[in-house]
Amino acid sequence: MALALYQLLKPVNKNMALLMVLFVLAAVPIGMLNELNNFAVLLLLSGADYLKVFTADQLQALVMLFLDLHKLGLPIAHIFWGLWLFPMGYLVFRSGFLPRILGVLMVIGCLGYLIQSVAAFLLPSFKLNIIFFTSWGELLLPLWLVIKGVNVEQWERRALESA
């Protein structure tokens, strides 16, 4: 998906499109490594023979440890999930072949992820779910691309200008 968006938005600004892809390439492994914590929980609850050395209380404590680690890892992943929205929003806004409002919504989504990540670290007991309100661009851009598509004439003009 990131490479398809790179190809679509590269004519607007190749460097910003590359930055967008780099942020995605950072976000995906962080998110996937964080999911290992959930797999550790499943392994601890599997009842495997090698776990019999732990008491039930110890297993429950380990389960909670890995669940907490997963919860702490999400804001780290959110930083990069948010950062990639900024260059993408900029590119969509400047493109001329996609609605500018979608670019604005993507930048707002970026700010939402970053605010939520910072809040998670600075105020861990405060449950801020700003992403639900700021991530409309992430929903609307793919819908726009599937339903309406891009202004092909404008995209071709941009591609010729950048060549």
KAQUIFEN-V375850 format. One record per residue. RES is the residue in one letter. PHI is phi in whole degrees, 0 to 359 (NA if undefined). OMEGA is omega in radians with two decimals (none if undefined). Layout:
res = <RES;RES>
phi = <PHI;PHI>
omega = <OMEGA;OMEGA>
This chain:
res = <M;A;L;A;L;Y;Q;L;L;K;P;V;N;K;N;M;A;L;L;M;V;L;F;V;L;A;A;V;P;I;G;M;L;N;E;L;N;N;F;A;V;L;L;L;L;S;G;A;D;Y;L;K;V;F;T;A;D;Q;L;Q;A;L;V;M;L;F;L;D;L;H;K;L;G;L;P;I;A;H;I;F;W;G;L;W;L;F;P;M;G;Y;L;V;F;R;S;G;F;L;P;R;I;L;G;V;L;M;V;I;G;C;L;G;Y;L;I;Q;S;V;A;A;F;L;L;P;S;F;K;L;N;I;I;F;F;T;S;W;G;E;L;L;L;P;L;W;L;V;I;K;G;V;N;V;E;Q;W;E;R;R;A;L;E;S;A>
phi = <NA;296;290;294;294;300;298;292;261;304;297;286;196;298;294;293;295;294;300;302;294;298;296;294;296;278;290;297;295;296;297;291;296;295;293;301;298;292;294;298;299;299;296;296;267;286;79;299;302;293;272;293;287;262;284;299;296;294;297;296;294;295;300;296;301;290;295;293;298;297;298;286;284;299;297;294;295;300;303;283;297;283;299;288;287;294;296;294;298;300;295;296;299;276;298;86;249;228;297;300;300;295;295;298;296;293;293;298;299;302;297;299;298;293;297;294;293;296;297;296;277;277;230;299;275;271;268;257;240;291;301;298;261;252;258;298;298;294;273;284;299;298;298;299;297;285;275;258;81;258;284;298;299;294;296;298;299;297;296;291;296;277;284>
omega = <-3.13;3.13;3.07;3.09;3.08;3.14;3.14;-2.99;-3.13;3.13;3.14;3.13;-3.05;-3.11;3.11;3.10;3.09;3.09;3.10;-3.13;3.13;3.09;3.09;3.14;3.04;-3.05;-3.04;3.13;3.10;3.11;-3.12;3.09;3.11;3.13;3.06;3.09;3.09;3.08;3.08;3.09;3.13;3.11;-3.14;-3.13;-3.05;-3.12;3.13;-3.08;-3.09;3.12;-3.11;3.09;3.13;3.02;3.13;3.12;3.12;3.11;3.12;3.11;3.10;3.09;3.14;3.10;-3.10;3.06;3.10;3.09;3.11;3.13;3.12;3.14;-3.12;3.12;3.09;3.09;3.14;3.12;-3.10;3.04;3.10;-3.07;-3.11;3.13;-3.13;3.12;3.11;3.10;3.09;-3.11;3.12;-3.13;-3.08;-2.97;-3.03;3.11;3.01;-3.13;-3.12;-3.11;3.11;3.08;3.10;3.13;3.11;3.11;3.07;3.07;3.08;-3.13;3.11;3.11;-3.11;3.10;-3.13;3.12;3.13;3.12;-3.14;3.14;-3.08;-3.11;-3.02;-3.13;3.14;-3.10;3.13;3.12;-3.10;-3.10;-3.14;-3.11;-3.03;-3.03;3.14;3.14;3.12;3.09;-3.02;3.14;3.11;3.09;3.11;-3.11;-3.13;-3.03;-3.03;-3.10;-3.14;3.00;-2.99;3.14;3.12;3.13;3.14;3.10;3.11;-3.12;3.11;3.11;-3.07;-3.10;none>
